[in-house]
Amino acid sequence: MQTFKTSGVCAKTIEFKIEDGILQEVKFIGGCPGNAIGLSAVIQGMKVQDVIAKLEGTECGKRSTSCPDQLAKGLREFMK
């Protein structure tokens, strides 16, 4: 599992596992549990690049970022 420390959102960290470019597992530590569990279930098994494309730039209320956006940032950082 990889761990990404978030910034500007309720979740403190996001843990994820990638195999062969496919997102196998995602866990948000902190934040809104129902949303995090739902999002994780929807994106599990997707190509990492597709997840980044769908979630990057998502805002939360007046914040310029969100938990999904932070996940995209973490995945992008991991893929470098």
C-alpha positions as CSV (number, residue, x, y, z in Angstrom):
1,M,0.0,0.0,0.0
2,Q,1.1,3.5,-0.8
3,T,0.3,6.4,1.5
4,F,-0.4,9.9,0.4
5,K,-0.6,12.7,3.0
6,T,-3.5,15.0,2.0
7,S,-3.7,18.8,2.2
8,G,-6.8,21.0,2.6
9,V,-9.3,18.2,3.1
10,C,-10.9,16.4,6.0
11,A,-9.2,13.0,5.3
12,K,-5.7,13.0,6.7
13,T,-4.2,10.4,4.4
14,I,-5.2,8.2,1.6
15,E,-3.8,4.6,1.2
16,F,-3.9,2.9,-2.2
17,K,-2.6,-0.2,-3.9
18,I,-1.9,-0.4,-7.6
19,E,-1.0,-3.5,-9.7
20,D,-0.3,-3.3,-13.4
21,G,-1.7,0.2,-13.7
22,I,-5.0,-0.9,-12.0
23,L,-6.3,0.6,-8.7
24,Q,-6.8,-2.4,-6.5
25,E,-7.6,-0.8,-3.2
26,V,-8.3,2.6,-1.7
27,K,-8.7,3.7,1.9
28,F,-9.4,7.3,3.1
29,I,-8.2,7.8,6.7
30,G,-10.6,10.5,8.2
31,G,-13.1,12.5,6.3
32,C,-16.7,11.5,5.4
33,P,-16.9,7.7,5.8
34,G,-19.9,7.1,3.6
35,N,-18.5,9.1,0.7
36,A,-15.1,7.6,1.0
37,I,-16.4,4.0,1.1
38,G,-18.7,4.7,-1.9
39,L,-16.0,6.4,-4.0
40,S,-13.5,3.6,-3.2
41,A,-16.0,0.9,-4.3
42,V,-16.8,2.7,-7.6
43,I,-13.1,3.3,-8.6
44,Q,-11.7,0.0,-7.5
45,G,-10.5,-2.0,-10.5
46,M,-10.2,1.0,-12.8
47,K,-7.1,2.1,-14.7
48,V,-5.2,4.6,-12.6
49,Q,-5.0,7.1,-15.5
50,D,-8.8,6.9,-15.9
51,V,-9.3,7.6,-12.1
52,I,-7.0,10.6,-12.4
53,A,-8.8,12.0,-15.4
54,K,-12.2,11.7,-13.7
55,L,-11.3,13.0,-10.3
56,E,-8.6,15.6,-10.8
57,G,-9.8,19.2,-10.2
58,T,-12.9,18.2,-8.1
59,E,-13.7,20.8,-5.6
60,C,-15.5,20.5,-2.2
61,G,-17.7,23.5,-1.4
62,K,-15.5,26.6,-1.3
63,R,-12.3,24.6,-1.1
64,S,-10.2,24.4,-4.3
65,T,-9.6,20.7,-3.6
66,S,-11.4,17.6,-2.3
67,C,-10.7,14.1,-1.2
68,P,-11.2,12.8,-4.8
69,D,-8.9,15.6,-6.1
70,Q,-6.3,14.7,-3.4
71,L,-6.5,11.0,-4.5
72,A,-5.8,12.0,-8.1
73,K,-2.8,14.0,-6.9
74,G,-1.5,11.1,-4.9
75,L,-2.0,8.7,-7.8
76,R,-0.3,11.1,-10.2
77,E,2.6,11.5,-7.8
78,F,2.9,7.7,-7.5
79,M,2.9,7.3,-11.3
80,K,5.9,9.6,-11.9
